[in-house]
Amino acid sequence: MTPSFIHYVCELLQAHYSSNLKNVTLVTPNRRAALFFNKTIKEVYTTTTWLPNYSTIEEFIYTTAQLKSIDSLQALMELYACHLQLKPDQTFVEFAKWGNIALNDFNDIEKHAVPAKAIFNYLTEVKAIEQWTPQYGFSADKLTEFQQKYFEFWNSLYPLFELYRKTLIEKQTVTQSIAANYAFENFDQLVNTYLCNDTTYVFVGFNAFTKSEERLIAKCAQQGNVKFVWDIDNYYYKNDKHEAGRFFRAYMQRDIFVTNTLYLPSELIGRKTNLLATTTINITTYPAANGANMVAITNKLINQLVDEGIEQADIAVVLAQENMLLPMLYALPERINYLNITMGYPVNATIAYHLCNSFFKLFKNITKSAKKSIYHTFFTEIIGHSLIKNYVLGVRNYKEINDYLIRHNLIKITPEQLHKLLAERNITPLFSALFDSDTVENKINSLVNLLIYIKDKIGESNVIIDSFNTECLSAIAGILLQLNNTLNTNKLVGISYNDILLFFNSMVNSMTVTFRGEPLLGMQIMGVLETRMLDFKHVIVLGVNEGVIPAKGGVSSFLTYDVKLNFGMNSSADNDSIFSYHFYHLLKRCSSAHLLYIEGESNNEVHEKSRFILQIENELLNVNKNINYRKINYSVNDINSVINDCITIQKTPDVMDGVKQKLSKGMSPTAFASYIACPLQFYFKYVQKLYDDEELTDIVDSKDYGSIFHQTIELLVAPYLGKELTTTDITQLKKDTSKTIKEAYFIIKKNKDYDSGENLITINTIEYQLRKYFDFELNQLNSNNTLVIAEIETDLKHQLTINDTLVQLTGKADRLDLRNGIATILDYKTGKALKSDLIVKSMVTLFENYQQKIALQTFFYSYLVHQQKPQALASCVYSTKNSKDGLLYLNYNGAALLGEQDFAEFEQNLITLLIAILDTDVPFTQTDEVAKVCSYCSFNTICNRETL
């Protein structure tokens, strides 16, 4: 690998300043570079030397201007205070709808140092033209009230800009761009205060300054104590059409930048190297189906690099999209023992933010309710949150509380009921956050205390994801305290929780969480901008897609494209140039670069690889014949092997205790079907008992739907058990359906919310399907068939002993009928079933093909009934979604009637399956049917198969 850029800079410092570095200040894009400089200076210098001083460009500007920085929340509140001076009657809620957009635009104007009055006059004229009509022209007296307010708004922006800027400067707390412009405008008064003649400021590794930065730095350079070190390559510098060198080519047209550039005597000015055109680089691209696939491939690549003996500190994983950080952390190999995260993670993507958001929605709901009762979804959203469930309630308490709510169908929950539920279990932090205080300020403080409580519960953990969550909790707690301070400072009394939620979201939308790590030891996870100045031997870049690298625009703005273009403000071309520079910087000194991108369509979006990959393929490869370029397409099986990492559960004594406990308690056909589909799913669900959480809902979900259907038939036919039904009986059952279905609804849902909205539609649908069923039975009787309902909802049991282990077989038959004198088991299906689902050609297939689960269930019920009363049996299914086919009979070997030999064969295969479940040499493994089984499995997130 070519020596790093920082190593080169240290050589420059040694050549130009020898050991007198105490009078040198290195100005860098970020503070992090100082660590690498200190480490490299120790390697380059053979004699004792002072270390240089370090400053970020932000610190340089603020110190030069003798002003302090302002955060985004303070800036927003200052803008609102200025707005109130111009429009005293406007509320914060009205202002919040456009305040952040104006703030960004004001900052853009300062950043590009354009004349504000001119740009706002131009903008107002543009808006006037939009409202021009042939009939009235621009006549003010013909404007509607809406149009008048429209023009008032646009006319108010420039006065607001001027007042806002003046106010911040008076308070000496400003944005970076205002600080740069203020320092430039007052340079003669400020220069002697900060720019000392005996100090040299060396700007290192910059590519593109903003206009406000550029003119200030150029002014400082005229004093003679500012120098530049650029990291540029001839490949794109000498190509006038290449966007990566666009800014540098412009700087090299100005004498002030050329004459103050440092270089070694043997080199061209600015060390315009030819590394990209000459260096040997191994570049590999990897198309992936989605983000999960990219993460899986990255896991594989990291393992390969470490297996090759590569030091972890020489590997950089660059994430083009911030939201890839969390999946990447979950997927990191365990062998990565040091890690440094050098990127911001969006606050509004953290689980701590979503928890706070849920609390504010709940507070808003409480204040709306006269009785201060809580609609269940707001409360269950909070207790089901992973931070609350795991660190406040505990899984056991969560399940007990959730079960209580479901059992009593508490659609609305009073504070008294909550107090009882939480106090009995000594869960005071949560209750305090919910009910202990009434004022907004106290509510926020209680919420902060809860976050700190959770953070302390997580504790000092070496687990990466735990450290990530504690950082997020600390960041959110800090934002909430800042929110409270802002509310108090600005005396925003009478503010509602709806306003707070709006305010809170406006704060976090532009904020990121920063992390601590081991910058000189561990593997690096970085954002694209964080790679500035740093070089790594092996680079893995995720998300090299068009619209990501380079990023597409789309930021809300009052300044239209033509306005920005007319005043020379940042365009999409500028943005592309910046991203292009950073992309080629990553390649310039690395030994291997692995570029991952999403290909094809996912989430209703078509993905294309970045134009930068196309540039490599069509331009760079023609220039540099030393590049080894490959494209690797991983198959689904390759990716699965990466994702799953051979998830296998060995049958240890503890595991076998759980297996035997399940077998002795009862094995249903659903449990057997689960094992056939995926042994690992069976382990999670029936051995570890990781059941899906039941949800409290005031609407009829799919589970309730089936329960109400079954309950209605049970209530209807109970009086007719043992009686041969007539057409008159069926007609009466059909008439009684409407009344009986409401009784069944109340039994299942414990309320009578069936006469409006979605529930009314659902109830009517069930009634329609029941009437169709009775019409079918009526047609059967009219065709000289006979029907006797012998039993309903019958519990079935049978015991087997397998290798000294007692196995309890259990099931529940919906109906036992005598149809034309033949004993028949009937099972209702509110889902879809087809004739083909009930055809069994081979008993081996029945116990190996998970797609035959309906046939397995019906055969299983027939077997259990046969054990209780040996007889020939028919078994059938009635599907409400396929009612036109009537009864679908189980067909084995071409026959619909099952006899003694059939049941003996079924039992033998059942015993074989049970022997496999009990075999300690047969581990619980994952299914190979990823697309079909895993898509609907509740545990696919555990296996990282949820997006495959």
Secondary structure, DSSP 8 states (H G I E B T S, - for coil): ----HHHHHHHHHHHHHTT-GGGEEEEESSTTHHHHHHHHHHHH-SS-----EEEEHHHHHHHHHT-EE--HHHHHHHHHHHHHHH-TT--HHHHHTTHHHHHHHHHHHHHTT--HHHHHHHHHHHHHHHH-BTTTBT-GGG--HHHHHHHHHHHHHHHHHHHHHHHHHHHTEE-HHHHHHHHHHTHHHHHHHH--TT-EEEEES-----HHHHHHHHHHHTTT-EEEE---BHHHHS-TT-GGGHHHHHHTTSHHHHTTB---TTS-GGG-B-HHHHS--EEEEEEESSHHHHHHHHHHHHHHHHHTT--GGGEEEEESSGGGHHHHHHHS-TT---EEEES-EEGGGSHHHHHHHHHHHHHHHHHH-TT--EEHHHHHHHHTSHHHIIIII-HHHHHHHHHHHHHTT-SEE-HHHHHHHHHTTT-HHHHHHHHS--SHHHHHHHHHHHHHHHHHHH-S--SHHHHHHHHHHHHHHHHHHHHHHHHHHTT-TT--HHHHHHHHHHHHTT-EE-----TTTSEEEEESGGGTT---SEEEEE--BTBTTTB------SS-HHHHHHTT---HHHHHHHHHHHHHHHHHT-SEEEEEEE-EEETTEEE-B-HHHHHIIIIIHHH-TT-EEEE----HHHHHHHHHS--EE---HHHHHHHHHHHHH-B-HHHHHHHHH-HHHHIIIIIS---------SS--HHHHHHHHHHHHHHHHGGGTTSB--HHHHHHHHHHHHHHHHHHHHHHHSS---SSHHHHHHHHHHHHHHHHHHHHHHHHHHTT--EEEEEEEEEEEEEEEETTEEEEEEEEEEEEEEETTEEEEEEEESS---GGGGEES-HHHHTT-GGGHHHHHHHHHHHHHHHHS---EEEEEEEGGGGGG-EEE-EETTBSEE-HHHHHHHHHHHHHHHHHHH-TTS-EE--S-HHHHGGG-TTTTTTT-TT-
